[in-house]
Each structure stands twice: as structure tokens, then as C-alpha cells.
Amino acid sequence: MQKYAVLFLMTLVVYSSAPAAIITWGAVQDTTASAANDVVDGGDVVLAINGQSQSNTSPLRQGSVTLDGILFESPDAQDFLGNVATPTLNALSLPSGRTAGDADYDTFLTHVAFADVSQAGLAGTDVDLIYPIAGLSVATDYLVQLWYTDERPTGTNRSAIFGDNETPNHTVVVPGQGANGFGSFVVGSFTADSSTQDLRIGIENAPRAHLTGILVRAVAIPEPSSFAFLALGMTVAVGRRRRRSIG
């Protein structure tokens, strides 16, 4: 299976009116210590971003990483999150000393891309930013995998909210704390109805947007009879190193 990554440096916009297809979300999964287990298989890589390294102002931010053979590139803060990005955030997403045993996966999980939506002049706590996934082909099926890690011992227990910017917005709540101590991830599927797909990114009870990383793959989604199995957890896509590939 050919794997490659192309980084589309897009700017997040607030409440975009761009077209968006419905994203069908699978069950939230606990991130493990193995990127090879967690990274979704099947199809061609369209986009892979290591969101944690928004800029290189922190020595802990090591930039692009390779996970399961895929290069997750690391854009600068404003290229990825726009002018509401917080490029100097140095808070660790993992407690000091916690390691997955994989230097690149540690780097990936250590920080989140962080935006303070209040800087955009928006009031309230449940407001989102919108990231336009670009370079899509109409009528092509895609998988989108999103990670969120916030294992800091602060007692806050934050969760990310991801959605598709449809009306109504089809959302999924992804806890920053997972059973394995490395946060959580989710896999969704959609059929592109334009060359871009809006992805809403928010945090429960906070005027912020957090994202650890994103992977988008073009795939052949199974027929409806087998798609029901895919939707029940996306475990057929994730594989957990049992490597059940899609497409």
C-alpha cells in the first residue's frame, strides 16, 4: 500500500460558510503506546498534520514526525490555526516522564495545537474554529482520524468536540484522558461533495480549540451492509495492529 503525505497549509476561519459533507463518526478509541496500532489503514494519504508543534518557540516541539511510515508535518501556528493561535504555549499534554516508548509518538502526543477563540472577539465557552480540509475530489470517500491528548493532572478532564459544520452539526466528543494514559482518538468517514470539507474544532466548556493531530485518507468505503460494521467503532479501520485494511 502506497503511503504519502501532502500538507495543505490552510487557515482556520471562524464560522465558515464553505460546503461540508456529513461526517459519520465511529466510536472513540483510547490511544495506545503504539502508533502502528492506532494509525488508520487503507487508501492514500491526503493530509497528515502533527498539530502539537505550532511553532518552534518551545524546545519540546520537535516538528514533523513519522508515525507508522506516514510523515505528519508540523505547520507554524498561524498557518494552521490562523491569527487566534497561541504559538508559545508550553504546557505538556502528557505528564513528565510518561512515554509511549516511541520518540516520534511521544513528540506527537506531548502538545496540542491551541487556539484561543476569545481573541477572535467571540463570546461564550462552546465556540469552535473551522479547519477546511482541502484538495478533495468530489464523490470520493474519505476517512478522517483525529487525536486529542490532555493527560495533565489538573483535574480539568477536558474533551475536544469535533464536527462537520453541517446543520445540524454532527459532532463527536473525544476525551483528553484515555484508559491507557495517552488520550483518545476517533475515526470518521465522509463522501466529499466539494473540493473542501469543513472540520469544526472546539473544547467543552472553554473558548478554545485543541487538536493533537489529523490524518485524512482517500478510501473505498464498503457497501452499506459492511459499512454498518465500520461505523461500530471503526475498529476495522484502526486495526490495532491486526491491520484490517479498508479499500
Secondary structure by P-SEA (a helix, b strand, c coil): cbbbbbbbcccccccccccccbbbbcccccccccccccccccccccbbbccccccccccccccccccccccbbbbcccccccccccccccccccccccccccaaaaaaaccccccccccccccccbbbbbbbbccccccccbbbbbbbbcccccccbbbbbbbccccccbbbbbbcccccccccbbbbbbbbcccbbbbbbbbcccccccccbbbbbbcccccaaaaaaaacccccccccccccccc
